[in-house]
Amino acid sequence: MDLLRFSTAGSVDDGKSTLIGRLLFDSKGIFEDQLAAIEQTSRRRGYSQVDLALLTDGLRAEREQGITIDVAYRYFATPKRKFIIADTPGHVQYTRNMVTGASTADLAIVLVDARKGVLEQSRRHAFIASLLGIPHLVVAVNKMDLVGYDEAVYDAIQQEFADWASRLDVHDIAFIPISALHGDNVVQRSLAMPWYQGPSLLYHLEHVYIGSDRNLIDVRFPVQWIVRPQTEAHHDYRGYAGQVAAGVFKKGDEVVVLPSGHRTRIKRLETMDGEVETAMPPLSVTMLLEDELDISRGDMICRPHNQPAVTQDFEAMVCWMADAPLRAGSRYSLKHTTRSVKAVVDDLRYRMDVNTLHRDEGAAELGLNEIGRVRIRTSTPLLLDKYELSRTTGGFILIDETTLDTVG
């Protein structure tokens, strides 16, 4: 059974947490004691029905304000597929939390309030989903019950969003009219909207095809750990442990180790369950090679005729997550796959307005939650791919050297 990771995003009070609560509730993904607890809380607050948003709003500050602040993860499964949900904040000041929650997602659900239409934050979240390379986007037009399940309202929102999203790098967008509060088109098709002929949200999540999203061509294995057991029985054992970032590795394949350039062949592939013949993302394996080579953490094993770029200078899009702004000349630690290096921001090329997609090339800094393109120089070369080829080998984080906070 395969796994789908998806995130939810949208403007404040669009009903993200209620939608996730409805998915969990209607798919029998919550325990009886959890249901009893939220029923009790709902009664205590004087609500006429169970507030399903309480299932995901975990922080006390969230429950008191009725908003999502941190990223809340929830897990459930149906007979078709397993799911990990990241419920991300809608407030603009928590954009960094949204980026964190959505960075590993296969699919993003952007909620739009049917009464309000497409707002600034809806566009922001769709742009961030595009920037993060999330291949599938679902626009869930929520609160259809509050507009009388009017098809014209849904059609207008669909047209406006589609026109704007045509400027983004998103190839698969689905639109679904729902009412998270009443369950319309969430798990079951709605009788209140006979004009909608598409699937329910859960059916779409169960059947969206993600097999082609993985890059199985560009073979990449960042070495995380050198395995050398200190026992007599395994005296000559030398394995290289890590997670396959892209491509397919097979026993007997010719490989090259970067940055040294030494070539060898794969002798064996092992997991915690024993030896395997092939390994592909996101499998964690220990790789044994035919030759004894000097390999360290941060090195990368790939194919001789398909290698990443080896460079110390590159440009990248950055979402800034710190109170102190990013400026040209700032120095940070940079973590890319399993390698950590020193880095300096040479230049801020432009700051992006995520609502208009305008590039401000005169910007002197990136503030908290802002997104822009920067030029970076590192102390030692990195092994980089374009982000659209591999989110693992094309992405990185910036770390403040003093506080050790992740800042970008």
C-alpha positions as CSV (number, residue, x, y, z in Angstrom):
1,M,0.0,0.0,0.0
2,D,1.5,3.3,-1.0
3,L,1.7,6.5,1.0
4,L,0.4,10.0,0.1
5,R,1.7,13.0,1.9
6,F,-0.5,16.0,1.5
7,S,-0.8,19.5,3.1
8,T,-3.7,21.8,3.6
9,A,-3.5,25.5,3.3
10,G,-5.7,28.5,2.7
11,S,-6.7,31.8,4.3
12,V,-7.6,32.2,7.9
13,D,-10.9,30.5,8.9
14,D,-11.3,28.8,5.5
15,G,-11.9,25.5,7.4
16,K,-8.7,23.6,7.0
17,S,-8.8,22.0,10.4
18,T,-12.5,21.2,10.1
19,L,-11.8,19.6,6.7
20,I,-9.1,17.3,8.2
21,G,-11.3,16.6,11.1
22,R,-14.1,15.6,8.7
23,L,-11.7,13.3,6.7
24,L,-10.6,11.6,9.9
25,F,-14.1,11.3,11.3
26,D,-15.9,10.1,8.2
27,S,-13.1,7.6,7.3
28,K,-13.1,6.2,10.9
29,G,-9.6,7.6,11.5
30,I,-10.0,8.7,15.1
31,F,-10.3,6.8,18.4
32,E,-13.4,6.7,20.6
33,D,-11.6,8.5,23.4
34,Q,-10.6,11.3,21.0
35,L,-14.1,11.7,19.8
36,A,-15.4,11.7,23.4
37,A,-12.9,14.4,24.3
38,I,-13.9,16.8,21.4
39,E,-17.6,16.1,22.0
40,Q,-17.1,17.2,25.6
41,T,-15.1,20.3,24.6
42,S,-17.7,21.3,22.0
43,R,-20.6,20.9,24.6
44,R,-18.6,23.0,27.1
45,R,-18.3,25.8,24.6
46,G,-22.0,25.7,23.8
47,Y,-21.6,24.4,20.2
48,S,-24.7,22.8,18.7
49,Q,-22.5,20.1,17.0
50,V,-19.1,18.5,17.3
51,D,-16.3,20.9,16.4
52,L,-14.1,18.6,14.3
53,A,-11.3,21.3,14.0
54,L,-10.4,20.3,17.6
55,L,-8.9,17.1,16.3
56,T,-6.0,19.0,14.7
57,D,-5.6,22.2,16.7
58,G,-3.2,20.8,19.3
59,L,-1.6,23.9,20.9
60,R,-3.6,25.6,23.6
61,A,-3.0,29.0,21.8
62,E,-4.6,27.5,18.7
63,R,-7.7,26.3,20.6
64,E,-8.1,29.5,22.4
65,Q,-7.8,31.6,19.2
66,G,-9.5,29.1,16.9
67,I,-6.7,29.2,14.5
68,T,-3.8,27.0,13.4
69,I,-0.3,28.2,14.3
70,D,2.1,25.2,14.3
71,V,2.1,22.5,11.7
72,A,-0.1,19.6,12.9
73,Y,0.5,16.2,11.5
74,R,-2.2,13.5,11.4
75,Y,-2.1,9.9,10.1
76,F,-4.9,7.8,8.7
77,A,-5.5,5.0,6.2
78,T,-8.2,3.6,3.9
79,P,-8.2,0.3,2.1
80,K,-6.7,2.1,-0.9
81,R,-3.8,4.2,0.6
82,K,-2.0,5.5,3.7
83,F,-2.0,9.2,4.3
84,I,0.1,11.7,6.3
85,I,-1.6,15.1,6.6
86,A,0.2,18.4,7.4
87,D,-2.3,21.0,8.6
88,T,-0.4,24.2,7.9
89,P,-1.2,27.8,9.1
90,G,-3.2,30.2,7.0
91,H,-1.9,33.4,8.6
92,V,0.7,35.3,6.6
93,Q,2.9,35.6,9.7
94,Y,3.2,31.8,9.8
95,T,4.2,31.3,6.2
96,R,7.5,29.7,7.3
97,N,5.4,27.1,9.2
98,M,3.5,26.4,6.0
99,V,6.7,26.0,4.0
100,T,8.0,23.5,6.6
101,G,4.8,21.5,6.5
102,A,4.4,21.4,2.7
103,S,8.1,20.8,1.8
104,T,7.7,17.0,1.6
105,A,4.1,16.9,0.3
106,D,3.0,15.0,-2.8
107,L,-0.2,17.0,-3.0
108,A,-1.5,20.3,-1.6
109,I,-5.1,21.2,-0.8
110,V,-5.7,24.9,-1.0
111,L,-9.0,25.9,0.6
112,V,-11.0,28.8,-0.7
113,D,-14.0,30.2,1.2
114,A,-17.0,30.2,-1.2
115,R,-18.3,33.5,0.3
116,K,-15.0,35.4,0.0
117,G,-13.5,34.0,-3.2
118,V,-9.8,33.8,-4.1
119,L,-7.9,35.9,-1.5
120,E,-4.3,37.0,-1.2
121,Q,-3.4,34.1,1.1
122,S,-5.0,31.6,-1.3
123,R,-2.6,32.9,-4.1
124,R,0.3,32.9,-1.6
125,H,-0.2,29.2,-0.7
126,A,-0.7,28.1,-4.4
127,F,2.6,30.0,-5.3
128,I,4.5,28.3,-2.4
129,A,3.1,24.9,-3.5
130,S,4.4,25.6,-7.0
131,L,7.8,26.9,-5.6
132,L,8.2,23.7,-3.5
133,G,7.6,21.5,-6.5
134,I,4.4,19.9,-5.2
135,P,3.2,18.1,-8.3
136,H,-0.6,17.9,-7.5
137,L,-2.9,20.7,-6.4
138,V,-6.5,20.5,-5.2
139,V,-8.5,23.7,-4.9
140,A,-11.3,22.8,-2.4
141,V,-14.0,25.5,-2.6
142,N,-15.4,25.2,1.0
143,K,-18.5,26.4,2.8
144,M,-20.7,25.8,-0.3
145,D,-23.6,25.4,2.2
146,L,-23.3,29.1,3.1
147,V,-23.9,30.2,-0.6
148,G,-26.8,27.8,-1.1
149,Y,-24.7,25.3,-3.0
150,D,-24.7,27.8,-6.0
151,E,-23.0,26.4,-9.1
152,A,-22.4,30.0,-10.4
153,V,-20.3,30.9,-7.3
154,Y,-18.2,27.8,-7.7
155,D,-17.7,28.4,-11.4
156,A,-16.6,32.0,-10.9
157,I,-14.0,30.9,-8.3
158,Q,-12.7,28.1,-10.4
159,Q,-12.3,30.4,-13.4
160,E,-10.5,33.1,-11.4
161,F,-8.1,30.7,-9.7
162,A,-7.4,28.8,-13.0
163,D,-6.5,32.1,-14.8
164,W,-4.1,33.1,-12.1
165,A,-2.6,29.6,-11.7
166,S,-1.8,29.4,-15.4
167,R,1.3,31.6,-14.5
168,L,2.6,29.0,-12.1
169,D,4.5,25.8,-12.7
170,V,1.7,23.5,-11.7
171,H,0.5,20.8,-14.2
172,D,-2.2,19.0,-12.2
173,I,-5.0,21.1,-10.7
174,A,-8.3,19.7,-9.5
175,F,-11.3,21.7,-8.3
176,I,-13.8,20.3,-5.9
177,P,-16.8,22.1,-4.2
178,I,-17.2,20.9,-0.6
179,S,-18.7,21.7,2.8
180,A,-16.3,20.4,5.4
181,L,-18.9,21.2,8.2
182,H,-21.6,19.0,6.7
183,G,-19.4,16.5,4.8
184,D,-20.5,17.4,1.3
185,N,-18.1,15.9,-1.3
186,V,-15.5,15.2,1.4
187,V,-15.8,11.4,1.8
188,Q,-19.1,10.8,0.0
189,R,-20.5,12.5,-3.1
190,S,-22.9,15.3,-2.2
191,L,-26.7,15.1,-3.0
192,A,-26.9,18.9,-2.5
193,M,-24.7,19.6,-5.6
194,P,-26.0,17.3,-8.4
195,W,-24.4,19.7,-10.9
196,Y,-20.9,18.6,-9.8
197,Q,-20.0,15.4,-11.6
198,G,-16.5,14.9,-10.3
199,P,-15.2,12.7,-7.5
200,S,-15.3,13.4,-3.7
201,L,-12.1,14.7,-2.1
202,L,-11.2,11.4,-0.5
203,Y,-11.8,9.5,-3.7
204,H,-9.4,11.9,-5.5
205,L,-6.8,11.5,-2.7
206,E,-7.0,7.7,-3.0
207,H,-6.7,7.6,-6.7
208,V,-4.3,10.5,-7.7
209,Y,-1.4,8.9,-9.5
210,I,1.9,9.7,-7.8
211,G,4.1,6.9,-9.2
212,S,5.5,9.1,-12.0
213,D,6.3,11.9,-9.6
214,R,9.5,10.2,-8.4
215,N,12.7,10.8,-10.4
216,L,13.9,7.3,-11.3
217,I,16.3,8.4,-13.9
218,D,18.9,10.6,-12.1
219,V,20.5,8.2,-9.7
220,R,21.5,9.8,-6.4
221,F,22.6,8.4,-3.0
222,P,23.9,10.9,-0.4
223,V,26.1,9.0,2.1
224,Q,24.8,9.6,5.6
225,W,26.8,7.1,7.7
226,I,29.8,4.7,7.3
227,V,29.0,1.3,8.9
228,R,32.0,-0.4,10.4
229,P,31.0,-3.0,13.0
230,Q,33.7,-3.5,15.7
231,T,33.2,-7.3,15.9
232,E,35.3,-10.3,14.8
233,A,32.4,-11.7,12.7
234,H,32.1,-8.5,10.7
235,H,35.8,-7.5,10.7
236,D,35.9,-6.7,6.9
237,Y,32.4,-5.2,6.7
238,R,32.3,-1.7,5.3
239,G,28.9,-0.3,4.3
240,Y,27.6,3.1,3.3
241,A,24.2,3.9,4.8
242,G,21.7,6.5,3.6
243,Q,18.4,7.2,1.9
244,V,18.0,6.9,-1.9
245,A,17.3,10.4,-3.1
246,A,16.5,9.6,-6.8
247,G,16.9,6.8,-9.3
248,V,17.1,3.1,-9.0
249,F,20.2,1.2,-7.7
250,K,20.7,-2.5,-8.6
251,K,23.2,-5.0,-7.4
252,G,26.1,-5.0,-9.9
253,D,25.6,-1.5,-11.2
254,E,28.6,0.6,-12.0
255,V,28.7,3.7,-9.9
256,V,30.9,6.7,-9.3
257,V,31.6,8.4,-5.9
258,L,31.6,12.2,-5.8
259,P,33.5,14.4,-5.4
260,S,36.5,12.0,-5.7
261,G,35.4,10.5,-9.0
262,H,36.4,6.9,-8.1
263,R,34.4,4.2,-9.9
264,T,33.3,0.9,-8.6
265,R,30.4,-1.5,-8.6
266,I,27.6,-2.3,-6.1
267,K,28.4,-5.5,-4.3
268,R,25.3,-5.7,-2.1
269,L,22.3,-3.7,-1.0
270,E,21.0,-4.3,2.5
271,T,18.0,-3.0,4.6
272,M,16.9,-3.8,8.1
273,D,14.9,-6.7,6.6
274,G,17.8,-8.2,4.8
275,E,19.4,-8.1,1.3
276,V,17.5,-6.5,-1.6
277,E,18.2,-6.6,-5.3
278,T,17.1,-3.0,-6.1
279,A,16.7,0.3,-4.1
280,M,14.6,3.3,-5.1
281,P,13.3,6.4,-3.3
282,P,12.6,6.8,-0.4
283,L,14.2,3.5,0.7
284,S,17.0,3.6,3.4
285,V,19.7,1.1,2.6
286,T,23.3,0.2,3.4
287,M,25.4,-0.1,0.2
288,L,28.4,-2.4,0.0
289,L,30.9,-1.7,-2.8
290,E,33.3,-4.1,-4.5
291,D,36.3,-1.8,-3.9
292,E,37.6,-0.2,-0.7
293,L,37.3,3.5,-1.3
294,D,37.8,6.6,1.0
295,I,34.1,7.7,1.3
296,S,32.8,10.2,3.9
297,R,29.5,11.5,5.1
298,G,28.2,14.0,2.5
299,D,29.7,12.2,-0.5
300,M,27.3,11.1,-3.2
301,I,27.1,7.9,-5.1
302,C,25.6,8.1,-8.6
303,R,26.0,6.9,-12.2
304,P,29.2,7.6,-14.2
305,H,27.3,9.2,-17.1
306,N,24.6,11.0,-15.1
307,Q,26.1,13.2,-12.4
308,P,25.0,16.3,-10.5
309,A,26.6,19.7,-11.0
310,V,29.7,20.2,-8.7
311,T,29.8,23.9,-7.8
312,Q,30.5,26.5,-5.1
313,D,28.4,29.3,-6.7
314,F,24.7,29.0,-7.5
315,E,21.4,30.8,-7.5
316,A,18.3,29.6,-5.6
317,M,14.9,30.7,-4.4
318,V,14.8,31.2,-0.6
319,C,11.9,31.5,1.8
320,W,13.2,33.6,4.7
321,M,12.1,32.4,8.2
322,A,14.0,34.6,10.6
323,D,13.2,38.0,12.3
324,A,16.6,39.4,11.3
325,P,16.5,40.1,7.5
326,L,18.7,38.4,4.9
327,R,21.1,40.8,3.2
328,A,24.0,40.4,0.8
329,G,27.2,39.6,2.7
330,S,25.4,37.6,5.4
331,R,27.1,34.3,6.4
332,Y,25.3,31.1,7.4
333,S,25.7,27.3,7.7
334,L,24.2,25.5,4.7
335,K,22.9,21.9,5.0
336,H,22.4,20.1,1.7
337,T,21.5,16.4,1.8
338,T,24.0,15.0,4.4
339,R,26.7,17.7,3.9
340,S,27.1,20.9,6.0
341,V,29.2,23.8,4.7
342,K,29.8,27.5,5.4
343,A,28.0,29.8,3.0
344,V,27.8,33.5,2.2
345,V,25.0,35.3,0.4
346,D,26.8,37.1,-2.5
347,D,23.7,38.9,-3.9
348,L,20.0,39.3,-3.5
349,R,18.8,39.2,-7.1
350,Y,15.1,40.0,-6.4
351,R,12.3,39.8,-4.0
352,M,9.1,38.1,-5.2
353,D,5.6,39.5,-4.6
354,V,3.7,36.3,-4.3
355,N,0.3,38.0,-5.1
356,T,1.3,39.7,-8.3
357,L,4.4,37.6,-9.1
358,H,6.3,40.9,-9.6
359,R,10.0,40.8,-9.1
360,D,11.5,43.7,-7.1
361,E,15.1,43.8,-8.3
362,G,15.9,46.8,-6.2
363,A,15.2,45.0,-2.9
364,A,18.0,45.3,-0.4
365,E,16.8,42.6,2.0
366,L,14.4,39.7,2.6
367,G,12.2,40.0,5.7
368,L,10.4,37.4,7.7
369,N,8.2,35.2,5.5
370,E,9.4,36.9,2.3
371,I,10.6,34.9,-0.8
372,G,13.4,35.9,-3.2
373,R,16.2,34.7,-5.4
374,V,19.7,34.9,-4.0
375,R,23.2,34.0,-5.2
376,I,25.2,31.9,-2.7
377,R,28.9,30.9,-2.5
378,T,29.9,28.0,-0.3
379,S,33.2,27.1,1.3
380,T,33.4,23.7,-0.4
381,P,31.7,22.5,-3.6
382,L,28.2,21.0,-3.4
383,L,26.7,18.3,-5.5
384,L,23.5,20.0,-6.9
385,D,20.6,19.1,-9.2
386,K,17.9,21.4,-10.4
387,Y,15.1,21.5,-7.8
388,E,12.5,20.3,-10.4
389,L,14.6,17.1,-11.0
390,S,15.0,16.3,-7.3
391,R,13.7,18.1,-4.2
392,T,16.3,16.3,-2.1
393,T,19.4,17.2,-4.1
394,G,18.1,20.5,-5.3
395,G,17.0,21.9,-1.9
396,F,18.9,23.1,1.2
397,I,18.4,24.9,4.5
398,L,20.3,27.9,5.9
399,I,21.2,27.9,9.5
400,D,22.2,30.8,11.8
401,E,25.7,29.9,13.0
402,T,25.1,31.6,16.4
403,T,21.6,30.5,17.4
404,L,21.5,27.3,15.2
405,D,18.0,28.3,14.1
406,T,16.9,27.3,10.6
407,V,16.5,30.7,8.9
408,G,15.8,29.8,5.2
